[in-house]
Amino acid sequence: MQVKGGGVNRGDVATLLGDVENQKAAGGALVTLEKPSKQMRTEAADAGRYASKLWHYKDYPRIQILTVEGLLNGAERVDAPPQINPFAVAARESVREKQSGML
């Protein structure tokens, strides 16, 4: 995940892709205040897609570009497989009967 305030360009997408490849990550997201340019969208699309082995091999974009505005108004979100909780979760305690009146 990278966040840029302004002056974003195709090079920022290429840098993110390089970081994703160096870290052997499945994908990355660039969050920016500005709308992405056509060159930025092309660079992200050219990065390809990855298939999630844990989610029936559904594929997702390797590089996603999101705007702060889109995230805040709910129009955009990171398209990624659901997360599996690595921690054990205790069973919920059953609901107790209401305490009867005091004597």
SEZADO-256390 format. One record per residue: residue number from 1; residue in one letter; x, y, z of N, C-alpha, C, O, CB in turn. Coordinates in steps of 0.02 Angstrom, whole numbers. Glycine has a CB too. Example, Ala and Ser with C-alpha at 12.3 -4.5 7.8 and 13.67 -1.06 7.14 Angstrom:
<recs>
num_residu_n.east_n.north_n.up_ca.east_ca.north_ca.up_c.east_c.north_c.up_o.east_o.north_o.up_cb.east_cb.north_cb.up
1_a_660_-284_390_615_-225_390_660_-165_390_712_-166_423_565_-224_452
2_s_642_-112_354_684_-53_357_645_2_394_670_57_402_704_-30_286
</recs>
This chain:
<recs>
num_residu_n.east_n.north_n.up_ca.east_ca.north_ca.up_c.east_c.north_c.up_o.east_o.north_o.up_cb.east_cb.north_cb.up
1_m_43_-58_0_0_0_0_45_61_0_89_68_42_-49_0_61
2_q_34_105_-48_69_169_-49_17_224_-52_-35_218_-84_118_172_-110
3_v_32_279_-19_-12_337_-18_27_397_-43_82_411_-20_-41_350_53
4_k_-2_433_-92_30_492_-121_-18_551_-116_-77_545_-129_50_479_-196
5_g_10_608_-98_-31_668_-89_-44_706_-152_-99_733_-161_1_712_-40
6_g_3_711_-196_-6_749_-257_52_739_-304_103_711_-286_-13_823_-241
7_g_43_761_-366_96_755_-415_110_682_-434_167_665_-449_158_787_-390
8_v_58_640_-434_69_570_-451_74_562_-526_44_600_-565_12_526_-423
9_n_111_510_-547_118_497_-618_131_422_-629_131_383_-582_175_538_-649
10_r_141_403_-691_152_334_-710_210_304_-672_209_244_-655_163_329_-784
11_g_261_343_-658_319_319_-622_303_294_-552_335_248_-527_371_373_-617
12_d_253_324_-520_233_302_-453_202_232_-456_212_191_-411_182_351_-422
13_v_165_218_-510_136_152_-519_191_101_-532_190_46_-505_85_152_-577
14_a_240_120_-574_297_76_-589_337_62_-526_360_6_-516_342_107_-643
15_t_346_112_-483_382_102_-420_345_54_-375_376_10_-344_392_170_-384
16_l_279_61_-371_239_15_-330_245_-56_-357_252_-103_-318_165_37_-329
17_l_242_-64_-422_249_-131_-452_317_-161_-435_322_-220_-419_239_-128_-528
18_g_370_-120_-438_436_-144_-419_438_-166_-346_469_-217_-330_488_-89_-431
19_d_406_-127_-303_404_-145_-232_365_-211_-221_386_-253_-181_371_-89_-191
20_v_310_-219_-257_270_-280_-252_313_-340_-273_312_-392_-240_206_-275_-296
21_e_349_-333_-328_391_-387_-353_448_-402_-305_464_-460_-292_418_-371_-422
22_n_481_-350_-278_536_-360_-231_514_-395_-168_551_-436_-140_568_-293_-213
23_q_454_-380_-145_429_-410_-83_393_-477_-96_370_-510_-49_381_-362_-48
24_k_389_-496_-160_354_-557_-180_281_-556_-155_254_-608_-135_390_-619_-152
25_a_251_-498_-158_181_-489_-138_136_-505_-197_156_-501_-255_168_-417_-112
26_a_74_-523_-182_26_-538_-235_4_-475_-271_-10_-477_-331_-34_-574_-205
27_g_0_-420_-236_-23_-358_-267_-12_-299_-221_13_-305_-165_-96_-364_-285
28_g_-30_-240_-247_-22_-179_-209_-74_-128_-229_-107_-135_-281_48_-151_-219
29_a_-82_-78_-187_-131_-25_-200_-98_43_-191_-58_53_-145_-192_-32_-153
30_l_-114_88_-236_-90_157_-233_-150_201_-217_-198_202_-255_-55_179_-300
31_v_-148_236_-161_-201_282_-142_-176_353_-154_-122_371_-132_-222_272_-66
32_t_-216_392_-190_-195_459_-209_-251_509_-201_-310_492_-203_-170_459_-281
33_l_-232_572_-191_-282_626_-188_-309_643_-257_-366_665_-264_-252_688_-156
34_e_-268_633_-308_-287_650_-377_-315_590_-414_-301_533_-398_-227_678_-414
35_k_-356_605_-465_-380_551_-508_-322_526_-550_-280_566_-571_-439_576_-554
36_p_-318_460_-561_-262_433_-600_-266_453_-673_-320_458_-702_-260_357_-593
37_s_-208_463_-703_-205_480_-774_-214_416_-816_-212_361_-789_-137_514_-792
38_k_-224_424_-880_-231_367_-925_-168_325_-923_-171_263_-923_-246_391_-997
39_q_-109_357_-922_-46_321_-920_-40_280_-855_-14_224_-856_13_370_-926
40_m_-64_307_-800_-62_271_-736_-108_210_-739_-88_156_-717_-83_317_-678
41_r_-168_219_-766_-214_163_-771_-187_109_-818_-195_49_-805_-283_187_-797
42_t_-155_130_-872_-125_82_-919_-69_43_-885_-65_-18_-892_-98_118_-982
43_e_-25_78_-849_30_45_-814_4_-6_-763_31_-61_-758_74_98_-778
44_a_-49_12_-727_-78_-34_-678_-109_-95_-713_-100_-151_-691_-132_2_-636
45_a_-144_-84_-768_-174_-139_-805_-121_-185_-835_-130_-246_-836_-220_-112_-861
46_d_-66_-156_-859_-12_-196_-888_23_-240_-836_58_-287_-854_39_-150_-921
47_a_15_-224_-772_47_-264_-718_15_-333_-713_44_-378_-684_41_-227_-651
48_g_-44_-340_-741_-77_-405_-741_-121_-418_-681_-139_-372_-644_-26_-459_-746
49_r_-137_-481_-672_-182_-502_-618_-151_-561_-582_-106_-594_-608_-252_-520_-646
50_y_-175_-575_-522_-153_-634_-485_-214_-675_-466_-268_-647_-454_-111_-615_-423
51_a_-205_-740_-462_-260_-785_-444_-251_-808_-372_-198_-830_-352_-263_-847_-492
52_s_-303_-801_-333_-302_-821_-263_-315_-895_-257_-370_-919_-272_-354_-780_-222
53_k_-265_-933_-235_-273_-1005_-226_-323_-1021_-171_-356_-1073_-172_-206_-1038_-211
54_l_-327_-977_-121_-373_-988_-65_-445_-970_-81_-490_-987_-43_-349_-950_-5
55_w_-456_-935_-136_-524_-911_-151_-545_-934_-220_-564_-894_-263_-527_-834_-147
56_h_-541_-999_-231_-564_-1031_-293_-532_-1002_-356_-564_-998_-408_-639_-1025_-298
57_y_-470_-982_-350_-430_-955_-405_-462_-894_-438_-450_-880_-497_-419_-1009_-457
58_k_-502_-857_-402_-529_-794_-428_-470_-747_-437_-424_-746_-396_-583_-762_-379
59_d_-471_-709_-491_-414_-665_-503_-428_-593_-483_-485_-570_-485_-393_-668_-576
60_y_-374_-559_-464_-377_-490_-439_-323_-450_-473_-271_-478_-492_-369_-488_-361
61_p_-333_-384_-482_-280_-342_-512_-218_-341_-467_-223_-337_-406_-306_-270_-522
62_r_-159_-346_-498_-97_-343_-458_-86_-274_-431_-64_-266_-374_-36_-364_-501
63_i_-101_-223_-470_-93_-153_-449_-161_-119_-454_-193_-120_-507_-39_-116_-491
64_q_-182_-88_-400_-246_-51_-399_-232_21_-380_-191_36_-337_-296_-84_-350
65_i_-267_66_-414_-260_137_-399_-328_161_-372_-379_154_-404_-240_179_-464
66_l_-326_189_-312_-386_212_-278_-377_285_-260_-321_308_-246_-401_169_-216
67_t_-432_322_-259_-428_392_-238_-455_398_-167_-497_359_-146_-467_438_-287
68_v_-430_448_-132_-455_461_-64_-530_475_-67_-568_451_-25_-416_521_-31
69_e_-550_515_-115_-621_532_-122_-663_469_-131_-715_461_-99_-632_580_-181
70_g_-641_424_-176_-678_363_-188_-682_318_-127_-733_286_-115_-647_325_-245
71_l_-628_316_-89_-629_275_-28_-676_304_24_-712_268_58_-558_270_1
72_l_-675_371_31_-716_403_82_-791_401_66_-832_395_111_-695_475_91
73_n_-808_406_1_-879_405_-16_-905_335_-31_-963_327_-49_-891_450_-76
74_g_-861_285_-25_-883_216_-34_-886_192_-105_-907_136_-118_-948_206_-3
75_a_-865_234_-153_-867_214_-223_-810_167_-242_-816_130_-291_-864_276_-267
76_e_-756_166_-204_-698_124_-218_-679_85_-156_-691_107_-99_-639_166_-244
77_r_-648_28_-167_-619_-11_-113_-568_-58_-143_-569_-72_-203_-673_-51_-72
78_v_-523_-83_-102_-472_-129_-126_-507_-194_-144_-544_-223_-104_-416_-141_-73
79_d_-495_-218_-205_-523_-281_-228_-473_-336_-212_-424_-345_-248_-539_-279_-305
80_a_-485_-372_-158_-440_-424_-134_-480_-481_-105_-538_-472_-87_-389_-396_-82
81_p_-449_-540_-99_-486_-597_-70_-501_-584_4_-466_-546_37_-446_-661_-77
82_p_-553_-616_29_-568_-610_101_-508_-634_142_-472_-679_121_-632_-650_119
83_q_-500_-605_199_-444_-623_242_-464_-681_288_-520_-684_313_-421_-563_283
84_i_-417_-725_299_-427_-780_346_-394_-760_412_-336_-742_414_-397_-848_318
85_n_-432_-764_466_-407_-745_532_-356_-797_556_-375_-855_564_-465_-737_583
86_p_-294_-777_567_-243_-826_588_-247_-843_663_-209_-885_687_-175_-799_572
87_f_-292_-811_699_-296_-821_771_-357_-864_788_-409_-858_756_-300_-754_808
88_a_-349_-906_839_-405_-946_862_-457_-900_894_-440_-852_928_-381_-1000_913
89_v_-519_-916_883_-574_-875_910_-612_-918_960_-633_-974_944_-621_-849_854
90_a_-621_-892_1020_-658_-929_1071_-732_-931_1053_-758_-885_1022_-649_-896_1141
91_a_-764_-985_1073_-836_-991_1061_-873_-939_1103_-853_-923_1159_-861_-1063_1078
92_r_-927_-913_1076_-967_-864_1113_-1001_-897_1172_-1024_-954_1168_-1019_-831_1067
93_e_-1003_-861_1226_-1038_-885_1285_-1112_-878_1273_-1134_-828_1244_-1016_-847_1350
94_s_-1151_-927_1293_-1223_-923_1281_-1254_-866_1323_-1227_-846_1374_-1257_-991_1298
95_v_-1309_-842_1299_-1343_-788_1334_-1374_-816_1397_-1410_-866_1395_-1398_-755_1288
96_r_-1361_-784_1453_-1388_-807_1517_-1460_-784_1526_-1481_-733_1498_-1345_-782_1576
97_e_-1496_-823_1564_-1564_-803_1581_-1560_-740_1623_-1512_-730_1660_-1603_-860_1618
98_k_-1610_-698_1618_-1611_-638_1659_-1614_-657_1733_-1648_-704_1752_-1671_-592_1641
99_q_-1578_-620_1772_-1576_-634_1844_-1646_-623_1874_-1677_-572_1862_-1523_-590_1880
100_s_-1668_-671_1913_-1734_-663_1944_-1730_-610_1999_-1675_-593_2022_-1760_-731_1973
101_g_-1786_-584_2018_-1789_-531_2068_-1753_-550_2133_-1749_-609_2150_-1861_-514_2083
102_m_-1728_-502_2166_-1692_-514_2229_-1742_-523_2286_-1796_-493_2285_-1643_-456_2244
103_l_-1724_-563_2334_-1768_-576_2391_-1766_-521_2442_-1800_-524_2493_-1749_-640_2424
</recs>
